[in-house]
Amino acid sequence: MPPTPQELSLLINPLVPDSVMHNNRTLSTLHSLTAFLLGLCAGILGLRSSYGFIFYLLGTLFVSFLFHAVLVGFSNGVGAFFPGSGELATEGGDGAPKGKKRAQQTRKGAWRDVWFGGGVMGEALSGFVLGWAGVGGVLR
């Protein structure tokens, strides 16, 4: 039985489990560190209640956007580093004008790993609250 397109793509561009774990760990560290720094900023600014959490959400979205832009700008896309759902999607291809990129296969849902992965609503949120309450309590 011939390999499916997904199996063939994984043979050509494999996702090594150790590399994926390292990428997830790096992303988690990035989100945790920025969440703590956002908490310190929110405490210094004296933000209270929902304003502090809105500040956290906007800051986290901004950092995720920057990380996503760097991954897309310097590589073939986010799917080269994160598995997503594992399904493949083809971009470009036969209808692409001459001189344009060839069709590249990316993994569907890999962007979710960057935007929502790394403990954005778990570990990172607790770091934000710790920094926010700690600095806010000391300054007030």
N, C-alpha and C positions, 0 to 999 in steps of 0.2 A: 504494500500500500504506500503510495507516495506521501511525502510529508505535506501537511497543511501549510498555507501561507504563514500562519503564526509560528509554527514550528521551524519553518525555513528561515524566517526573520530572526528567531532566537538563536539559530545556528550561526547566522552571519553576524548579527549584533547581539551577543549574549549579555544578559544581566547576571552578573556574578553576585550571589547572595551576600558575600562578605562586603562587597562594594555598596550594595543597596542598604545594608545595615549601617555602614559607615555614613552614607549620605543622610539617612534618617536621623542618626545620632547627631550629625553636624547641624541639621535643620532644627532639631530639638534644642540643641545648645544655643543656636542663634535666637530662636523664639524665647527661650527662658531668659537669656541675657537682656534682650531688648525689652521684654516685659518687666523685668526688674528695674531697668533704667527708666522705662515709662512710668513705673510706680514712684520712683524717686522724683521724677519731674512733676507728677500729679501732686505729690505731697508738698513739694516746694511751692508749686503754684497755688496750693490751698484749694484744689478742686474737691468738691464734696458730692456725695450721692451719685446720681446718674451722670453728671458731668464728668466724673472721674472714669466711669466705665465707657462712656462715649469716647473719651480721650484714649483709653486703652484700645478700643476697637479700631479707631481711625489710625492710631500708631501702628497697630499690628497689620492692618491692611496695607499701609504704606511700606512697611518693611517687607511684607510678602510680595508686593508689587516689585520692589527693587530687586529682590532675590530672583523672582521670576524673570524680570527683564535681563538680568545678568546671565541667567541660564540660557535664555532664548537667544540673546545677542552673541554669546561666545560659543555656542554649540549648535547641534542639530535640533535642539528643543529639550523640553523638560523630560520627555520620554526616554532620553538617553541615560538619565540618572535615576529616575523613579519609575516603578513598574505600573502604577495606575491599576486599571482593571485587567491588564494583560492583553486586551484586544488591540488589534492593529488598525490604523486608519491611514490611507494613502493620501498624500497632499501633492499637488502639482500633477505631473504626469504627461500623458499623450497630448493633451491640448495646450501644454505650456509653450509659449513662444520661443523661438530660437534664441539661444543665449541665456535663457532662464535656468534655474536649478532643475535638476532631474527630480523625478518623483521620489519623495522620501516617506518612509513609513514611520509613524509615530504611534505611541501607545495612548489609547483613549483613557481619559480620566487621570493622567499623570499630573495635570495641573492641580488637582485636588490635594495631592500629597504635599505640594508646596504651600498652597494657600491655607489648608485646614489641618495639615499634619504637624507633627512636632509638638503636640500637647498645647495647642493654642487655647483651648478651652479647659485645660486640665492643669498640668504642671506650670505652664507659663502664667496662667491666671492667678494661681496661688502665689507665685513670685511677685506679680504685680501688686496684689493686695498686701503682701508683706512689706514691700518697699513703700507703698502708698501710706499704709497705716504707721509704719515706723518713722518715716520722715515727717509725716503730718503730725504725729503725736509729739515728736521732739520739738518741732518748730512752733507748735501752738501751745 
